[in-house]
Amino acid sequence: MIRKSKFLLLLLTSLTLTIIISSQKYIQAQEPSQKSQLQNQTSEVDSSGTEIVAAVNQIPGNITVTPDGRIIISLHQFYQTPSRVVEVSKDGKLTPFPNLKWSQGRNEKGVGLDAVLGIQSDSNSIVWMLDNGMRGKVTPQLVGWNTRTNKLEQVISLPFPVTTANSFLNDFSKDGYLYSVINQLHRTPPLNAGKNDTKPPFLIIRIKPLADGIVGR
């Protein structure tokens, strides 16, 4: 039986997101005019322990922090940003992550990131990025980048039947398995001309990646 505690839920509630970074630290996504105002404020921690670490002018999708404190965020694919994943500096500057070649879409050889929401850093300083492939209609994949060596660690392809043309992969767990929720999102009213054609049950599946990057059961 799969325990609920193994699943991570991504909640997108508004166009301005507040993202929790470890021990009550936050990044707030602001409009450019607000960004300059924030940068003039002090970085002192208030009485609640809340601190503005950086202000960015792109809407984040998700966030991770590496063991050495590097802040990496995915940029939400709904806004068609050139970079899919970026590193955030203290002054709010965004640098394509892991580099320009990988961050700005897949090339004809399939190298690069197409559409990333879920992102996690592990204890080995590997940043795992869940590429759902929805911008370019390409096969989803899980990409691991080693931030210590600055090299590609692993690419795990997630083809059919692990995913389908209507799969929307937006988050994942770090317990050695890949989890996927089959929620029939394409059959819900907002994406189906106002009609609800969903048919329960809605499934949660678990997949074990093999050492060679192939997905197994």
C-alpha positions as CSV (number, residue, x, y, z in Angstrom):
1,M,0.0,0.0,0.0
2,I,1.4,3.4,-1.0
3,R,1.5,5.8,1.9
4,K,0.2,9.3,1.4
5,S,3.3,10.8,3.0
6,K,5.3,9.7,-0.1
7,F,3.5,12.1,-2.4
8,L,4.3,15.7,-3.0
9,L,1.4,18.0,-4.0
10,L,2.0,21.1,-6.1
11,L,-0.5,23.9,-5.5
12,L,-0.6,26.8,-7.9
13,T,-3.0,29.4,-6.4
14,S,-2.3,32.7,-8.0
15,L,-0.1,34.6,-10.5
16,T,2.0,35.9,-7.6
17,L,3.6,33.0,-5.8
18,T,5.3,32.8,-2.4
19,I,7.7,29.9,-2.2
20,I,9.0,28.4,1.0
21,I,12.8,27.7,0.9
22,S,14.0,25.8,4.1
23,S,13.5,27.0,7.6
24,Q,11.0,29.7,6.9
25,K,12.8,31.5,4.1
26,Y,10.9,32.7,1.1
27,I,11.2,34.0,-2.5
28,Q,8.3,36.1,-3.7
29,A,7.6,36.5,-7.5
30,Q,6.8,40.2,-8.2
31,E,6.2,42.5,-11.1
32,P,9.3,44.4,-12.3
33,S,8.1,47.7,-10.5
34,Q,7.8,45.8,-7.3
35,K,11.1,44.1,-7.7
36,S,13.1,47.3,-7.5
37,Q,11.2,48.4,-4.4
38,L,12.0,45.1,-2.7
39,Q,15.7,45.3,-3.4
40,N,15.8,48.6,-1.5
41,Q,14.5,46.9,1.6
42,T,16.8,45.4,4.2
43,S,17.3,41.6,4.3
44,E,16.8,41.5,8.1
45,V,14.7,38.6,9.4
46,D,11.4,39.8,10.9
47,S,9.9,38.6,14.2
48,S,8.2,35.6,12.5
49,G,11.5,34.4,11.0
50,T,10.5,35.4,7.5
51,E,13.1,36.9,5.1
52,I,12.9,38.0,1.5
53,V,15.9,36.1,0.0
54,A,15.4,37.4,-3.6
55,A,12.8,39.0,-5.8
56,V,12.4,37.7,-9.4
57,N,10.3,39.0,-12.3
58,Q,9.4,35.6,-13.8
59,I,6.7,33.3,-12.4
60,P,8.3,30.3,-10.7
61,G,6.9,26.8,-11.0
62,N,8.8,25.1,-8.2
63,I,12.0,25.4,-6.2
64,T,14.8,23.5,-4.7
65,V,17.9,24.3,-2.8
66,T,21.2,22.4,-3.2
67,P,23.2,21.2,-0.1
68,D,25.6,24.2,-0.7
69,G,22.8,26.7,-0.8
70,R,22.2,27.3,-4.5
71,I,18.6,28.2,-5.3
72,I,17.2,26.6,-8.4
73,I,13.7,27.2,-9.7
74,S,11.6,26.0,-12.6
75,L,9.8,28.7,-14.6
76,H,6.1,28.0,-15.2
77,Q,5.5,26.7,-18.7
78,F,2.2,28.4,-19.0
79,Y,4.1,31.7,-19.7
80,Q,6.4,30.3,-22.4
81,T,9.6,31.6,-20.9
82,P,12.8,31.1,-23.0
83,S,14.5,29.3,-20.0
84,R,12.9,26.3,-18.4
85,V,15.0,26.2,-15.3
86,V,17.2,29.0,-13.7
87,E,19.5,29.6,-10.8
88,V,18.5,32.6,-8.6
89,S,21.2,35.0,-7.2
90,K,20.6,37.1,-4.2
91,D,20.0,40.2,-6.3
92,G,17.3,38.4,-8.2
93,K,19.3,37.7,-11.4
94,L,18.2,34.6,-13.2
95,T,20.9,32.4,-14.9
96,P,19.8,29.5,-17.2
97,F,20.3,26.2,-15.4
98,P,22.2,24.0,-15.8
99,N,23.4,26.0,-18.8
100,L,21.9,27.8,-21.8
101,K,22.0,24.8,-24.1
102,W,20.0,22.6,-21.7
103,S,17.7,25.3,-20.3
104,Q,16.1,26.6,-23.5
105,G,14.3,23.7,-25.1
106,R,15.2,20.4,-26.7
107,N,17.3,20.4,-29.9
108,E,17.0,18.1,-32.9
109,K,19.0,15.5,-31.0
110,G,16.7,15.5,-28.0
111,V,19.2,17.3,-25.8
112,G,17.6,19.9,-23.4
113,L,14.7,20.6,-21.2
114,D,11.2,21.2,-22.8
115,A,8.8,21.9,-19.9
116,V,9.8,21.6,-16.2
117,L,7.7,22.0,-13.1
118,G,8.9,19.4,-10.6
119,I,12.4,19.9,-9.3
120,Q,14.3,18.4,-6.4
121,S,17.9,18.4,-5.2
122,D,19.3,15.3,-3.4
123,S,22.1,14.8,-0.8
124,N,24.6,14.2,-3.6
125,S,24.0,17.6,-5.0
126,I,22.2,16.2,-8.0
127,V,19.3,18.4,-9.2
128,W,16.5,16.3,-10.6
129,M,14.2,18.0,-13.1
130,L,10.9,16.4,-14.2
131,D,10.5,17.4,-17.9
132,N,6.8,16.8,-18.8
133,G,7.4,17.5,-22.5
134,M,4.2,19.5,-23.0
135,R,5.6,22.6,-24.7
136,G,7.1,20.7,-27.6
137,K,4.9,17.6,-27.4
138,V,7.9,15.4,-26.8
139,T,8.5,12.4,-24.6
140,P,8.7,13.2,-20.9
141,Q,11.9,12.6,-19.0
142,L,13.6,12.9,-15.6
143,V,16.9,14.7,-15.9
144,G,19.6,14.6,-13.2
145,W,22.3,17.3,-13.2
146,N,25.3,17.0,-10.9
147,T,26.0,20.4,-9.5
148,R,29.4,19.4,-8.0
149,T,30.9,18.2,-11.3
150,N,28.6,20.4,-13.5
151,K,27.9,17.4,-15.7
152,L,24.8,15.4,-16.7
153,E,24.2,12.6,-14.2
154,Q,21.3,10.7,-15.8
155,V,18.4,10.9,-18.1
156,I,15.4,8.7,-17.5
157,S,13.0,8.6,-20.4
158,L,9.3,8.2,-19.5
159,P,7.6,7.0,-22.8
160,F,4.3,5.2,-23.3
161,P,2.8,3.4,-21.4
162,V,4.4,5.1,-18.4
163,T,3.0,8.3,-19.8
164,T,0.4,9.1,-22.5
165,A,-0.3,12.0,-24.8
166,N,-2.4,13.5,-22.1
167,S,-0.1,13.0,-19.1
168,F,0.8,16.1,-17.1
169,L,3.8,15.4,-14.9
170,N,4.2,18.1,-12.4
171,D,6.0,16.7,-9.3
172,F,7.8,13.7,-7.9
173,S,9.2,12.0,-4.8
174,K,12.8,11.3,-3.9
175,D,12.4,7.9,-2.3
176,G,13.8,5.9,-5.3
177,Y,10.5,5.6,-7.1
178,L,8.7,7.8,-9.7
179,Y,5.1,8.5,-8.8
180,S,2.5,9.4,-11.4
181,V,-1.1,10.5,-10.8
182,I,-3.5,9.7,-13.7
183,N,-6.0,12.5,-13.1
184,Q,-7.7,12.7,-16.5
185,L,-7.1,16.5,-16.5
186,H,-7.8,16.7,-20.2
187,R,-11.4,15.5,-19.5
188,T,-12.2,18.2,-16.9
189,P,-14.4,21.2,-17.8
190,P,-11.6,23.9,-18.2
191,L,-9.8,21.7,-20.8
192,N,-12.9,20.0,-22.4
193,A,-15.2,22.7,-23.6
194,G,-17.0,23.0,-20.3
195,K,-17.8,19.3,-20.1
196,N,-16.8,16.9,-17.3
197,D,-16.0,13.5,-19.0
198,T,-13.8,12.2,-16.2
199,K,-14.4,8.5,-15.3
200,P,-13.2,7.3,-11.8
201,P,-11.1,5.7,-10.5
202,F,-8.2,8.2,-10.7
203,L,-5.0,6.2,-10.4
204,I,-1.7,6.7,-8.5
205,I,1.1,4.5,-9.9
206,R,4.6,3.9,-8.8
207,I,7.6,3.2,-11.1
208,K,11.1,1.9,-10.3
209,P,13.8,3.4,-12.5
210,L,16.6,1.0,-13.4
211,A,20.3,1.8,-13.2
212,D,20.6,2.3,-17.0
213,G,17.9,4.9,-17.1
214,I,15.2,2.6,-18.4
215,V,11.9,2.6,-16.5
216,G,10.8,-0.7,-14.9
217,R,8.0,-1.9,-12.7
